[in-house]
């Protein structure tokens, strides 16, 4: 029987290559015309192997789910890393260069793409000659800063004062920029906290790190002159940025090398989380760890072999795991020691044998978890380097949001499985990416012209805007630096949360979302005694001799409009859902 010829792969994306086994399993005459040659009606053949992939596809010429774009970013980073190592003329030597960004572990939902800028789209800033957006134009394309941590050697030259260390780090950023400009003609912009490097149409945000700085931040001298060491959020945040995130990026990069579809499963999972407005509660790092567990502890199955299978298992994990009574142990690099035993799973057709870890480390994690359960995060993820605290989920999600995530994941899984199994269903997998908005109190509709990631929306817009980018390959070095990390939507969200975070929760799809959903906090609307220091966004109610204050909703909604001038298109207040 004639078989299909192996296609040439030079111009095919990973997405297309994943579908080749489907063609290989069928004779060529069935592939070409099933109804004529094999008496199989065309309506009876359905390929559902990559239906979900559409929501993360990029590019128009060759459809891709991001693997090729991620590889371009990693190769450019590797080149920058080599050049940083080779720099001479620094007062201290570089001891490590580490990536600390999802794009460098193949898990960024939409990987940064090299950009060739259209200079006519921008004005020039007079001092630095940098590019700035014109007021009359749509918001320019969003340029992602790809974080790189550059560790400098320890030395007696480093001061033992937090402010002095920051000054030294700023001086290193300036010197690194000068050397990269001199030797490689890279456009660099040094800042006190980092240095941006414009290279190959991408921006790398290099942050100099000193290994003892977190310890210095924990030390202080009390009134008696005694040295006091006390943990604090500033030190924890610095350790997270300079130690834990680079280590996680390196580890998950290794997992991608072992399981080629790991990164795509992460991207699908995070696209779903973003679309369902859960990105603030299940962070990027948390989502990547959840997906990693599917590959590291897949029993009773084998690790997922395709993105769609991995995504279905991700939804199953979220909706069925007993978060209340169990820690999710993610055995990165197989570092948790212990013996193994065989167990059997019986179904009505087969008996499956799989290996279950009876690790001593796991027993220790579980015992510590149960002993301190009430004080631990509701979603507890343990790793070899973090057995007791679950630092990735310490701030979010809370109980209410985890319950909603579990509920929506269960419903999404049910809908998706039904669509994949039932040929009579209208095949629109995007339905699991469309959040129900009827549960929210206020909807802030945004002007699509000012949403830079509009093209990434679940339902692509019919009208597109030019964003100051040309087609063609980007220059390797040189050129004016554009505005980096400029996303009016995320900036507006941050302002809303800072100003009204005590009154409401704000939700938005970070990937091209044009609606911000607002949910009032019930406790915030309980009348409070009048205090002149707590009159922000509140109105006075007088009942007899009692003077109370309640939030002034009309004024708050007007503030939403004023703060979002130019970005906010309209406000939709669901007044039938709440009253005070």
Secondary structure, 3 states (H helix, E strand, C coil): CCECCCCCCCCCCHHHHHCHHHHHCCEHHHHHHHHHHCCCCHHHCCCCCCCHHHHHCECCCCCECCHHHHHHHHHHHHHHHHHHHHCCCCCCCEEEEEECCHHHHCCCCCCCCCCEECHHHEEECCCCCCEEECCCCCCCCCCCEEEEEEEECCCCCCCCCHHHHHHHHHHHHHHHHHHHHHHHCCEEEECCCCEEEEECCEEEEEEEECCCHHHHHHEEECCCCCEEECCCHHHHHHHHHHHHHHHHHHHHHHHHHHCCCHHHHHHHHHHHHHHCCCCCCCCHHHHHHHHHHHHHCCCCCCCCCCHHHHHHHHHHHHHHCCCCCCCEEECHHHCCCCEEEEEEEECCCCEEEEEEEECHHHHHHHHHHHHCHHHCCCCCEEECCECCCCHHHCCCCCHHHHHHHHHHHHHHHHHHHHHHHCCCCCCCHHHHHCCCCCCCCEEEEECHHHCCCHHHCCCCCCCCCCCCEECCCCCCCCCCCCCCCCCHHHHHHHHHHHHHCCCEEEEECCCCCCEEEEEECHHHHCCEECCHHHCCCEEEEEECCEEEEEECHHHHHHHHHHHCCCCEEEEEECHHHCCC
